[in-house]
Amino acid sequence: MDLHLEKKKSLKLKIPFSKRNLILPSVNLPLSDNVLTIGFDTEFKQISEEQNFVLSYQYYAEVGSPNTEVFKHYEGILFSDNERLNLTDFVHWVLFEGIKKVKLKVLPQKIYLVCHFSVVDVSLFADFNQFKNQIDNVRRTFVSSKNGLNLFLSAKETNADEKVNIFFRDTFVLAPLNFKSLKALGDLVDFKKLEMTQAEIENMDVIRKEDPNRFIDYALRDAVICVKYLNEIRAIYSELGLGRSSNDSNDVTDTPITLTSIGVDSLLKLWSEKGIDHQTVLGIYESKERFFNKRIGKWYYAKKVALHHKRNIGEQFAVETYHGGRSETYQFGPTATGQWIDYDLCGAYTTAMASIGVPLWDQMNYTDDLKVLTDLNNLSFICCNFKFPKTIRYPSLPVRTEFGLIFPYEGRSYCGGPELLLAKRLGAEIKIELGLYLPTDQSTKPYLAFVKDCRKRRSQYRKETLNNMFWKEIGNSTYGKTAQGLRKKNVFDTRSGESTTLPSSKITNPFLASYITSLVRGVVSELLNALPKAVEVCNVTTDGFLCTLPKSKVDSITKGPLSKYFGQCAKSVTGKATVLEIKHSVKQVLGWRTRGQLTIESDGEKPMVLARGGIKPPTTERTEANKWILDQFLKRTPQTKYTVNYIRSIRSIYGDEFDATNIVLNRRLSMEYDWKRKPIPESVEMRSAKRRKHVFFNTVAWNNVDEFIECRRLWEDYRNNDEVGVIKTIEQFNDWWACYQFAVQKINLNKPTKNTTDKIFVTTLSRCFAFGQFGFTTKPKVMKATDFVGVLKQFDLPIKVHQVYNANTNKVKPLEKLPQFPPKKKYLNALKHLKKIYPTIEVEDFIDQSLK
């Protein structure tokens, strides 16, 4: 269909503005089952932190019967100088235009209003505050997930014949993960979004004034893309037989709310067609609940989903064993130059999901038998105490903390059977505190048919096409629906105006979700521990790891029981027992924290490594973003901040009654290590990154979770010190690590207000001088306090005379243990100078020999 732009008409159109509902003109339009879809968009200019200035409202509409593919199309644009339309005004305008342009003769009873990232556009209706509690918040967009919004097209609101239903839809939540922008959706439907610079977008009032035709083209195209993309999703939805039906034909206008909801509906439909009872799989049944309706004074029964009694008993324990993926950074700073390959499990979560048989809920039971708990035909859930040998590079049992998962050498873990199986193979000492197993019927694998179907459908289309990306997203996102609502997550409820807990999905099940993630973590951990010692690993992220293992050696690490099991599951899906695939290959990488890696030196035209680690660069183009983040990392200081833009939250839009404006913040750059592993001081060295030097260190697992928590607590204090807070050099690392060691050794030394090694060093020497400890003597008195202070000041150490006097008061006790310090030149020179005065001082006793 062609887009006809209104370029010949006056740019300033007039329609009535009124707080009351408009009355349609004398044309008497009977109600019909026709559906009107309105692609809706606005153009505006932000004039303050709280308000946008509306420049135009535009639409692209199509109308027709739900049982036919013949539709009439028309479009229009209304310029505005911040004169805001009511929703009713807008719909009336579109209907009036339909009467004029396409001879609309019946009134559509159902109207879909669709836009992209609706929180911005919908909030620009003048009566937004009147209808905002009748729409829903889904992933920070406005949709109608329950009932539509009733709109009366007559002054007589009691006349039901003149009532239409408005349903909001948003293409943002119907888009695949990596195609969230309107430009990307335009490419998918082969209708290009008109390009403009960021400066032009921020000053659309100038474009409207100086080049109105270009303004109109840009504005209308956004509305067209929304309708075109929505129709593509509708077509797939209808072909799957998921939409509403009437008269033995599908409603081709029935519109899903999110892409993931399509996956759930498709799965349940497939189970039904194959005779798989979803209640048996999920451990649920339908019951009736009796309730009293006070309004009419009667008792009623309502259907309710209830849990199988054994599922109900073990539900919370299964939730405790559910965790996300294994994500750690093992090397901080620039890696060595060589060949770094990013290996990923082939279809990690879909393959793990496909391995599950039908749970036999009646047979679920408790046990501490390791053979039963490590049988992969069972879904097993364990709470255990463990201790790994120190020879293991990557301990494999997860421990949850407020900072995410860590994998220490010893502790208590809530985990799944696959991880327990690997831990035993790695030689861990295991003591089961509680074990629960759920046998499965492996003759039927309910998710296998679904995963194969998604893969088959996806393979029928070229990569990067809409249908290809659609089926990839459907397969990958369905696992997430099994875990929805397991961990408490508050979301803003637009209907009540209060926070509420994210509900479970139709297929949420902690037993299945826990097993799926446990199998993926177990396979990844087995592969990591199978790597030869000479192979370096930069990081692991959920289902893949970046390392120096040549691709010719991949088969050598996939011989463990979990890898073989995963390979057989992959074969049942794809026909090939492939465990790993290559995603990226580069020559040098920079790692700084979990999910924070970038490419220093690429490998020709091969895909580059880039995981932003929470950093939001000013560009979305990968090469430019990679360059910007690298530059920020190398130039950072404790005071470095960068500008972050984000759209005002829905809670603020509702509570403060502001527009969805762009908020600009100066955020502190956070690119230091997250300390999920313990640094190895002997590995610290300076390395090159784009001809600039930066510190590097390798890591090892923490002994236990308490060590990690203490380190994170101390780091938060340390990095908030304006004098320190970044680690770019060996000296900066040594300073931090000495402060950490000083704190964990619990030496009876007052903690300096500004915790730096210089101040700790001065305090230590003052205490030794005052009490005559560790080589210092008080009898006979060798030097005065003022002379002692003068010696330390020679070496640029921060000391005052009162610190020496305060070190010898009644409130201060002698040191029980001597702290150790990094081998700074000024420390060594000061100690050597003092040794000439106090010959019994042993300089080495004050220095941490592990630090360079």
C-alpha positions in Angstrom: 0.0 0.0 0.0 1.2 3.5 -0.8 1.5 6.2 1.8 -0.3 9.4 0.6 1.0 12.4 2.4 -1.2 15.5 3.0 1.2 18.0 1.5 -1.3 20.2 -0.3 -3.6 21.1 2.5 -3.3 23.8 5.1 -0.9 22.6 7.8 -3.0 24.1 10.6 -6.1 22.0 10.8 -8.9 22.9 13.2 -11.1 20.5 15.2 -13.2 21.3 18.3 -11.7 21.1 21.7 -14.0 20.4 24.5 -13.9 18.7 27.9 -17.3 17.0 27.2 -17.6 14.2 24.7 -18.0 15.3 21.1 -21.3 14.4 19.3 -20.9 12.9 15.9 -22.3 14.9 13.0 -25.8 14.1 11.5 -24.4 11.0 9.8 -26.0 8.0 11.5 -23.4 5.2 11.6 -24.7 1.8 12.7 -22.4 -0.3 14.9 -20.6 -3.2 13.3 -18.1 -5.9 14.1 -15.5 -4.0 12.0 -12.2 -3.3 13.6 -10.3 0.1 13.3 -6.6 0.0 13.9 -5.0 3.4 14.4 -1.2 3.8 14.2 -0.7 6.7 16.5 2.3 9.1 17.0 3.1 12.5 18.2 5.9 15.0 17.6 6.9 17.3 20.3 9.8 19.4 21.7 10.8 19.1 25.4 10.6 22.6 26.9 11.4 21.7 30.5 12.3 18.8 32.7 8.6 18.3 33.4 6.8 19.2 30.1 6.8 18.5 26.4 5.4 21.0 23.8 3.1 19.1 21.4 3.8 19.9 17.7 1.5 17.4 16.0 -0.8 14.4 16.3 -0.7 12.0 13.4 -2.3 8.7 12.6 -2.4 5.9 10.0 -5.6 4.0 10.1 -7.0 0.8 8.5 -10.6 -0.4 8.9 -12.3 -3.6 7.9 -14.0 -6.8 9.0 -12.1 -9.2 11.3 -12.8 -12.1 9.0 -11.3 -10.6 5.8 -8.0 -9.3 4.7 -9.6 -6.5 2.7 -9.0 -3.2 4.6 -9.3 0.5 3.8 -6.4 2.7 4.7 -6.1 6.5 5.3 -3.9 8.8 7.2 -3.8 12.4 8.6 -1.8 14.8 10.6 -2.9 17.7 12.9 -0.5 20.4 13.8 -0.7 21.8 17.3 0.9 24.6 19.3 0.7 22.6 22.5 -3.1 22.5 22.2 -3.7 19.0 23.5 -6.4 16.7 22.2 -8.6 14.6 24.4 -8.5 10.9 23.5 -12.2 11.2 22.5 -11.3 14.2 20.3 -8.6 12.2 18.6 -10.8 9.2 17.9 -13.6 11.4 16.6 -11.2 13.1 14.3 -10.0 9.8 12.9 -13.6 8.6 12.4 -14.5 11.9 10.7 -11.5 11.6 8.4 -12.6 8.0 7.6 -16.1 9.2 6.6 -14.5 11.7 4.3 -11.6 9.8 2.8 -12.8 6.1 2.6 -16.6 6.6 2.8 -16.8 4.9 6.2 -20.4 3.8 6.6 -20.4 1.8 9.8 -19.0 2.4 13.3 -16.3 0.0 14.3 -17.1 -1.4 17.7 -13.5 -2.3 18.5 -10.6 0.2 18.0 -6.9 -0.7 18.5 -4.6 2.3 19.2 -1.0 1.2 18.5 2.2 3.1 18.9 5.9 2.5 19.7 6.9 3.1 23.3 3.5 4.4 24.2 4.4 5.9 27.5 5.6 9.0 25.7 2.7 9.5 23.2 -0.3 8.4 25.2 0.6 10.7 28.1 0.2 13.7 25.7 -3.5 13.4 25.5 -5.2 16.2 27.4 -7.5 13.8 29.3 -4.7 11.3 30.2 -5.3 11.8 33.9 -9.0 10.8 33.4 -8.3 7.5 31.7 -4.8 6.6 33.0 -6.2 4.2 35.6 -8.0 2.1 32.9 -4.8 1.1 31.1 -2.0 -1.2 32.1 1.8 -1.0 32.6 3.6 -3.8 30.8 7.4 -3.4 30.8 7.1 0.3 31.0 4.6 0.7 28.2 0.9 1.3 28.1 -1.3 -1.5 26.9 -4.8 -2.9 27.6 -4.1 -6.2 29.2 -7.5 -6.6 30.7 -10.6 -4.8 29.5 -10.5 -2.1 26.9 -11.3 1.5 27.5 -14.9 2.3 26.9 -15.5 5.4 24.8 -18.9 6.9 24.3 -19.6 8.6 21.0 -22.7 10.3 22.1 -23.7 12.8 24.8 -26.1 10.1 25.9 -23.6 7.8 27.6 -26.4 5.4 28.5 -26.9 4.5 24.9 -24.9 1.3 24.7 -25.2 1.2 20.9 -22.8 4.1 20.6 -20.1 2.7 22.8 -16.8 1.6 21.3 -13.9 -0.2 23.0 -10.4 1.2 22.7 -7.5 -1.3 23.1 -4.0 0.0 23.5 -1.1 -1.9 22.0 2.6 -1.2 21.8 5.0 -2.5 19.2 7.9 -2.2 21.7 6.8 -5.2 23.6 5.9 -7.1 20.4 9.4 -6.7 19.0 12.3 -9.2 19.2 15.0 -8.5 21.7 17.6 -6.9 19.4 15.0 -5.1 17.2 13.4 -2.8 19.8 13.9 0.5 17.9 11.2 1.8 15.5 14.0 2.0 12.8 14.7 -1.7 13.2 11.0 -2.5 12.9 10.8 -0.4 9.8 13.6 -2.5 8.3 11.8 -5.7 9.2 8.6 -4.7 7.4 10.5 -3.1 4.5 9.2 0.4 5.3 12.1 2.6 6.2 11.9 5.2 8.9 13.0 8.6 7.7 16.4 9.4 9.1 17.1 12.6 11.1 20.0 13.7 13.2 19.6 13.8 17.0 19.8 17.6 16.9 16.9 17.7 14.4 14.9 15.3 16.5 15.4 17.6 19.5 14.3 20.6 17.5 11.3 19.3 15.5 9.7 22.8 15.8 12.3 24.1 13.5 11.8 21.3 11.0 8.0 21.9 11.0 8.6 25.6 10.3 11.3 25.4 7.7 10.5 22.1 6.0 6.9 21.1 6.8 6.7 18.4 4.1 9.7 16.6 5.5 8.2 17.0 9.0 4.9 15.3 7.8 6.8 12.5 6.0 8.8 11.8 9.2 5.8 11.9 11.5 3.4 9.8 9.4 6.0 7.1 8.6 6.3 6.3 12.3 2.6 5.7 12.5 2.6 3.5 9.4 5.5 1.3 10.7 3.5 0.6 13.8 0.5 -0.7 11.8 2.6 -2.6 9.3 4.5 -4.4 12.0 1.4 -5.1 14.1 -0.2 -6.6 11.0 2.7 -8.9 10.5 2.4 -10.1 14.1 -1.3 -10.5 13.7 -0.8 -12.6 10.6 1.5 -15.0 12.4 -0.9 -15.1 15.4 -3.8 -15.9 13.2 -1.9 -18.6 11.2 -1.1 -20.3 14.5 -4.8 -20.4 15.3 -4.2 -18.4 18.5 -6.6 -15.6 17.7 -10.3 -15.5 18.4 -12.5 -17.3 15.9 -16.0 -16.6 14.6 -18.0 -18.4 11.9 -15.3 -21.1 11.5 -12.7 -18.4 10.6 -9.9 -16.7 12.5 -10.2 -13.1 13.5 -7.2 -11.7 11.6 -7.3 -8.5 13.7 -7.0 -10.2 17.1 -3.9 -8.8 18.6 -1.6 -10.3 21.3 -0.1 -8.0 23.9 3.5 -9.2 24.0 5.7 -11.4 22.0 6.4 -13.7 25.0 2.6 -14.2 25.5 2.5 -15.6 22.0 5.1 -18.2 23.0 3.1 -19.3 26.0 -0.1 -19.6 24.0 1.7 -21.5 21.2 3.2 -23.9 23.7 -0.2 -24.6 25.4 -1.9 -25.1 22.0 0.8 -27.5 20.9 0.5 -29.6 24.0 -3.3 -29.7 23.5 -2.9 -30.9 19.9 -0.4 -33.6 21.0 -2.5 -34.9 23.9 -0.2 -33.6 26.5 -2.1 -32.4 29.6 -0.6 -29.1 30.7 -2.0 -29.6 34.2 0.0 -32.8 34.5 3.2 -31.2 33.3 2.9 -28.2 35.5 1.5 -29.9 38.6 -1.7 -27.9 38.8 -5.4 -28.5 38.7 -8.6 -26.5 38.4 -10.6 -26.0 41.6 -13.6 -24.0 42.6 -13.5 -21.3 45.2 -16.7 -20.1 47.0 -17.0 -16.4 47.7 -19.8 -14.1 48.8 -20.8 -11.1 46.6 -21.8 -8.4 49.1 -23.4 -6.2 46.5 -26.1 -8.7 45.6 -26.0 -10.8 48.7 -25.3 -14.2 47.1 -22.6 -16.9 47.2 -20.7 -17.7 44.0 -18.1 -20.2 42.8 -15.1 -19.1 40.8 -12.6 -21.2 39.0 -9.1 -21.1 40.5 -5.7 -22.8 39.6 -4.5 -24.8 42.5 -1.2 -26.7 43.0 -0.7 -30.4 43.2 -0.4 -31.2 46.9 3.2 -32.4 46.6 4.2 -29.4 44.4 2.6 -27.2 47.1 4.8 -28.8 49.8 8.1 -28.4 47.9 7.3 -25.1 46.1 9.3 -22.7 48.3 12.3 -25.1 48.5 12.4 -25.2 44.7 12.2 -21.4 44.5 15.3 -21.3 46.8 17.2 -23.5 44.4 16.3 -21.3 41.4 19.1 -18.9 40.3 20.2 -17.2 37.2 23.2 -18.0 35.0 26.8 -18.2 36.0 28.4 -14.8 35.3 31.9 -13.9 36.5 34.9 -11.9 35.2 38.1 -13.8 35.9 40.6 -11.2 34.5 40.5 -7.5 35.2 42.2 -5.1 32.7 43.7 -5.7 29.3 44.2 -9.4 28.5 47.3 -10.8 26.7 47.2 -10.5 23.0 46.4 -13.7 21.1 43.3 -15.4 19.9 40.3 -15.0 22.2 37.3 -17.0 21.3 33.8 -16.6 22.7 32.2 -20.1 23.0 28.4 -20.4 23.7 26.3 -23.4 24.5 24.2 -24.3 21.5 20.6 -23.2 22.3 21.4 -23.3 26.1 18.0 -22.8 27.7 15.9 -24.2 25.0 18.0 -27.4 24.9 17.9 -27.7 28.7 14.1 -27.2 28.6 13.7 -29.8 25.9 15.5 -32.4 28.1 12.7 -32.5 30.7 10.2 -35.4 30.8 6.7 -35.2 32.2 7.0 -34.8 36.0 5.5 -37.6 38.1 4.3 -35.4 40.9 2.8 -38.2 43.0 6.3 -39.8 43.3 8.1 -36.7 44.5 9.9 -37.4 47.7 12.8 -36.4 50.0 16.1 -38.2 50.2 19.8 -37.7 51.0 20.9 -40.5 48.6 23.5 -38.9 46.2 22.8 -41.5 43.6 19.1 -40.6 43.4 19.8 -36.8 43.6 22.4 -36.9 40.8 20.2 -39.1 38.4 19.5 -36.7 35.5 16.2 -38.5 34.9 15.0 -36.9 38.1 14.5 -33.2 38.8 16.5 -32.8 42.0 16.8 -29.9 44.4 19.3 -29.8 47.2 20.5 -27.8 50.1 24.0 -28.9 51.0 27.2 -27.9 52.8 30.3 -28.3 50.5 34.0 -27.9 50.3 36.1 -28.0 47.1 39.8 -28.9 46.8 41.9 -25.8 46.3 43.2 -27.4 43.1 39.8 -26.7 41.4 40.0 -23.5 39.3 36.3 -22.9 39.1 34.2 -24.3 42.0 30.7 -25.1 40.7 28.1 -24.7 43.5 26.3 -21.3 43.6 25.8 -19.3 46.7 23.3 -16.4 46.5 24.3 -13.0 48.0 22.8 -9.5 47.8 25.4 -8.8 45.0 24.4 -11.9 42.9 25.8 -15.4 42.7 29.3 -16.3 43.7 31.0 -19.7 43.5 33.3 -20.1 46.6 35.4 -23.1 47.7 33.1 -23.8 50.6 29.8 -22.9 52.1 26.1 -23.8 51.8 24.4 -24.0 48.5 20.8 -24.4 47.3 21.3 -26.1 43.9 20.1 -28.6 41.4 21.0 -32.2 40.6 23.3 -31.4 37.6 25.5 -29.1 39.8 25.6 -31.7 42.6 26.7 -34.3 40.0 29.6 -32.1 38.8 30.6 -31.1 42.4 31.1 -34.8 43.3 33.2 -35.4 40.1 35.4 -32.4 41.1 36.1 -34.0 44.4 34.0 -31.8 46.7 33.1 -32.9 50.1 29.3 -32.8 50.3 26.9 -33.0 53.2 23.2 -33.1 52.2 21.0 -31.0 54.5 17.9 -31.5 52.5 17.3 -33.3 49.2 14.1 -33.4 47.1 13.7 -35.4 43.9 10.9 -35.5 41.3 11.0 -38.5 38.9 10.0 -37.8 35.3 8.6 -39.9 32.5 11.3 -39.6 29.8 9.1 -41.3 27.2 7.3 -37.9 26.7 9.3 -34.7 26.7 6.6 -31.9 26.5 9.0 -29.0 25.7 10.9 -31.0 23.0 8.2 -30.8 20.4 7.8 -27.0 21.0 11.5 -26.3 20.7 11.8 -28.3 17.6 8.8 -26.6 16.1 10.2 -23.1 16.8 13.6 -24.1 15.3 11.9 -25.7 12.2 9.8 -22.6 11.6 12.8 -20.3 12.1 14.9 -22.2 9.6 12.4 -21.5 6.9 13.4 -17.9 6.8 16.5 -15.9 6.1 18.5 -14.6 9.1 17.6 -11.1 10.3 14.1 -11.3 8.8 11.0 -10.7 10.8 9.8 -14.3 10.8 13.3 -15.7 11.6 13.7 -13.3 14.6 10.1 -13.9 15.7 10.6 -17.6 16.1 14.0 -17.2 17.7 12.5 -14.9 20.3 9.5 -17.2 20.9 11.8 -20.2 21.6 14.2 -18.3 23.8 11.7 -16.3 25.8 9.4 -19.2 26.8 12.0 -20.4 29.4 11.7 -17.0 31.0 8.0 -17.5 31.4 8.6 -20.6 33.5 10.4 -18.4 36.0 8.2 -15.4 36.0 7.2 -14.3 39.5 9.5 -16.7 41.3 11.6 -13.8 42.7 9.7 -11.0 44.2 9.7 -8.0 41.8 7.6 -4.9 42.4 6.0 -3.2 39.4 3.9 -0.1 39.3 0.2 -0.9 38.9 -1.3 1.9 36.8 -4.9 0.9 37.7 -4.4 1.3 41.5 -1.5 3.8 41.4 0.5 1.6 43.8 3.3 -1.0 43.6 2.3 -4.6 43.2 4.2 -7.9 42.8 4.8 -9.2 39.3 2.4 -12.1 38.9 3.2 -15.6 37.7 2.6 -16.6 34.1 0.4 -19.4 32.9 3.4 -21.8 32.9 5.4 -20.6 35.9 6.9 -23.5 37.7 10.0 -23.3 40.0 10.8 -27.0 39.7 11.2 -26.7 35.9 12.9 -23.3 36.0 15.4 -24.4 38.7 16.3 -27.6 36.8 16.8 -25.7 33.5 19.2 -23.1 35.0 21.0 -25.7 37.0 21.7 -27.8 34.0 23.1 -24.8 32.0 25.2 -23.7 35.0 26.4 -27.3 35.5 27.4 -27.8 31.8 29.2 -24.4 31.7 31.1 -25.1 34.9 32.1 -28.6 33.7 33.5 -27.1 30.5 35.4 -24.4 32.4 37.0 -27.1 34.7 37.9 -29.2 31.6 40.0 -26.4 30.1 43.8 -27.1 30.2 45.7 -25.0 32.8 47.5 -23.1 30.1 44.2 -21.8 28.7 43.3 -18.3 30.0 39.6 -17.4 30.7 38.5 -13.8 30.7 34.9 -14.3 31.7 31.8 -16.4 31.7 28.3 -15.0 31.0 25.3 -17.3 31.5 25.8 -19.7 28.7 29.2 -19.0 27.3 32.8 -18.1 28.1 35.6 -16.1 26.5 39.0 -18.0 26.5 42.1 -18.8 24.6 41.2 -22.4 23.8 41.8 -23.0 20.0 38.7 -24.2 18.2 40.6 -27.3 17.1 40.7 -28.4 20.8 37.0 -27.9 21.6 36.1 -31.6 21.5 38.6 -32.3 24.2 36.6 -30.4 26.8 33.1 -31.8 26.0 33.7 -35.4 27.3 32.2 -34.9 30.8 28.9 -36.5 31.7 27.0 -33.2 31.7 28.4 -32.2 28.4 27.6 -35.5 26.8 24.1 -35.4 28.2 23.6 -31.8 26.9 25.0 -33.0 23.5 22.4 -35.8 23.3 19.7 -33.3 24.2 20.9 -31.0 21.5 20.9 -33.9 19.0 17.2 -34.6 19.8 16.5 -30.9 18.9 18.8 -30.3 15.9 20.0 -33.7 14.8 23.6 -32.9 15.8 25.2 -33.5 19.2 26.9 -30.1 19.1 27.7 -28.6 22.5 29.5 -25.4 21.7 29.5 -22.8 18.9 31.7 -19.8 18.3 30.1 -16.4 18.7 33.0 -14.0 18.5 36.8 -14.1 17.9 39.1 -11.2 18.8 42.8 -10.6 19.5 42.7 -8.7 22.7 39.9 -8.0 25.3 39.3 -5.7 28.2 37.3 -7.1 31.1 36.3 -5.1 34.1 33.3 -6.7 35.8 30.4 -9.2 35.4 28.9 -8.6 31.9 31.5 -5.9 31.2 33.9 -6.8 28.4 34.9 -5.0 25.2 37.3 -5.5 22.3 40.7 -3.8 22.4 41.9 -5.4 19.1 39.6 -7.1 16.7 40.3 -10.1 14.5 39.7 -8.7 11.0 36.0 -8.7 10.1 34.9 -11.2 12.7 32.2 -10.1 15.2 33.6 -8.0 18.1 33.1 -8.7 21.8 31.0 -6.0 23.6 29.1 -6.3 26.8 28.5 -2.9 28.3 28.3 -3.9 32.0 25.6 -1.3 32.8 27.4 1.5 31.0 25.2 3.5 28.6 27.3 5.1 25.9 26.0 8.1 23.9 25.7 5.9 20.7 24.1 2.5 20.0 26.5 1.7 17.1 28.7 -1.1 18.3 32.1 0.0 17.1 31.6 3.5 18.3 30.2 2.4 21.6 33.1 0.0 22.1 35.6 2.8 21.4 33.8 5.2 23.7 33.6 2.8 26.7 37.3 1.8 26.2 38.3 5.5 26.3 36.2 6.1 29.4 37.8 3.1 31.1 41.4 4.2 30.4 40.8 7.9 31.3 38.6 7.4 34.4 39.3 9.1 37.7 37.4 8.8 41.1 35.4 11.9 40.0 34.6 10.8 36.4 30.9 11.1 35.5 29.1 10.6 32.3 25.7 11.8 31.0 22.8 9.3 31.0 19.5 9.9 29.4 16.3 8.1 30.3 12.6 8.6 30.0 10.8 9.6 33.2 9.3 6.6 35.1 5.6 5.8 34.8 5.4 6.2 38.6 6.6 9.8 38.3 4.2 10.5 35.3 1.3 9.3 37.4 2.3 10.7 40.8 3.7 14.0 39.7 1.5 14.4 36.7 4.5 15.3 34.5 4.9 14.4 30.8 7.2 11.5 29.8 10.2 13.8 29.5 13.8 12.9 28.9 15.8 13.1 32.2 19.5 13.9 32.0 21.7 12.7 34.8 25.4 12.9 35.5 26.1 9.4 36.7 29.4 8.3 38.4 31.3 6.0 36.1 31.4 2.6 37.7 34.1 0.4 35.9 36.0 -1.1 38.8 36.1 -4.8 39.5 33.1 -6.3 41.3 35.3 -8.6 43.5 33.2 -11.7 42.9 36.5 -13.5 42.8 39.6 -12.8 44.9 42.5 -11.1 43.1 45.9 -12.8 43.0 48.5 -10.2 44.0 51.3 -12.1 42.3 49.5 -11.7 38.9 49.4 -7.9 39.1 51.2 -6.2 36.2 50.9 -3.3 33.8 49.7 -4.1 30.2 49.1 -2.1 27.1 45.7 -1.2 25.6 45.8 0.9 22.5 49.3 2.2 23.4 48.1 3.2 26.9 49.1 1.3 30.1 46.7 -0.1 32.6 46.9 -2.6 35.5 45.9 -6.2 35.0 45.3 -9.0 37.5 44.0 -12.5 37.6 41.6 -14.0 40.2 40.8 -17.1 42.2 37.6 -18.2 44.0 36.9 -16.9 47.5 37.2 -19.4 50.3 33.7 -18.5 51.5 30.8 -16.1 51.1 31.8 -14.1 54.2 35.2 -13.1 52.7 33.4 -11.8 49.6 30.8 -9.8 51.5 33.5 -8.3 53.7 35.5 -7.3 50.6 32.5 -5.7 49.0 31.7 -3.8 52.1 35.2 -2.5 52.5 35.4 -1.6 48.8 32.2 0.5 49.0 33.9 2.5 51.8 37.2 2.7 49.9 35.8 3.8 46.6 33.8 6.6 48.1 37.1 8.2 49.2 37.8 11.0 46.7 41.5 10.5 47.0 41.3 6.9 45.7 38.5 4.8 44.3 39.9 3.7 41.0 42.5 1.0 40.2 44.5 1.8 37.1 48.1 1.2 38.3 50.0 -1.4 40.4 50.4 1.2 43.2 46.6 1.8 43.3 46.0 -1.9 43.5 48.5 -2.3 46.2 47.0 0.6 48.2 43.5 -1.0 48.0 44.7 -4.5 48.8 46.8 -3.3 51.8 43.7 -1.5 53.2 41.7 -4.7 52.6 44.3 -6.9 54.3 44.5 -4.4 57.2 40.8 -4.5 57.8 40.3 -8.3 57.6 43.3 -9.0 59.9 41.3 -7.1 62.6 44.4 -5.3 64.0 43.6 -3.1 67.0 44.3 0.1 65.1 41.9 2.9 64.8 40.5 3.1 61.3 41.5 6.4 59.6 38.6 8.6 58.5 40.0 8.6 55.0 41.2 5.0 54.6 44.4 5.2 52.6 47.6 3.2 53.1 49.6 6.3 53.8 47.5 7.2 56.8 47.4 3.6 58.0 51.2 3.4 57.6 51.7 6.6 59.6 49.3 5.5 62.3 51.2 2.1 62.6 54.6 3.7 62.9 53.3 6.2 65.4 51.9 3.4 67.6 55.2 1.4 67.2 57.2 4.6 68.2 55.0 5.4 71.2 55.0 1.8 72.6 58.5 0.8 71.5 57.2 -2.1 69.4 58.6 -4.0 66.3 62.1 -2.7 66.5 61.4 0.7 68.1 62.6 1.3 71.7 61.3 3.7 74.3 64.1 3.1 76.9 66.5 4.7 76.4 64.6 7.4 74.5 66.3 7.7 71.1 64.4 10.6 69.5 61.7 13.1 70.3 58.2 13.0 68.8 58.9 16.2 66.8 62.0 14.6 65.4 60.1 11.4 64.5 57.4 13.5 62.7 60.2 15.4 60.9 61.6 12.2 59.5 58.3 11.0 58.1 57.5 14.3 56.6 60.8 14.1 54.7 59.2 11.2 52.7 55.9 13.1 52.0 53.9 11.1 54.6 50.8 12.8 56.1 51.7 13.1 59.8 51.3 15.7 62.6 52.8 15.8 66.1 49.4 15.3 67.8 49.1 11.9 66.1 52.2 10.7 67.9 51.0 12.0 71.3 47.6 10.5 70.8 49.1 7.1 70.1 50.3 6.9 73.7 47.2 7.8 75.7 45.4 5.6 78.2 42.7 4.8 75.6 45.2 3.3 73.1 46.8 -0.1 73.5 49.9 -1.6 71.9 49.6 -3.4 68.6 48.9 -7.1 68.8 49.9 -7.7 65.2 51.9 -5.7 62.7 50.0 -4.7 59.5 51.8 -5.2 56.2 52.1 -2.6 53.5 52.8 -2.4 49.7 56.4 -1.9 48.8 56.1 1.8 48.0 59.3 3.6 47.6 58.6 6.2 50.3 57.7 3.5 52.7 60.9 1.6 52.1 63.0 4.8 52.3 61.3 5.9 55.5 61.8 2.5 57.2 65.4 2.3 56.0 66.0 5.8 57.5 64.5 4.8 60.8 66.5 1.6 60.8 69.6 3.7 61.0 68.2 5.2 64.2 66.6 1.9 65.5 68.9 -0.9 64.2 66.5 -3.6 65.4 63.8 -2.6 63.0 63.2 -5.4 60.4 62.0 -3.5 57.2 60.7 -6.8 55.7 58.3 -7.2 58.5 56.4 -4.1 57.5 56.1 -5.1 53.8 53.7 -7.5 52.1 56.0 -9.6 50.0 53.1 -10.8 47.8 52.7 -7.3 46.3 54.9 -6.0 43.6 
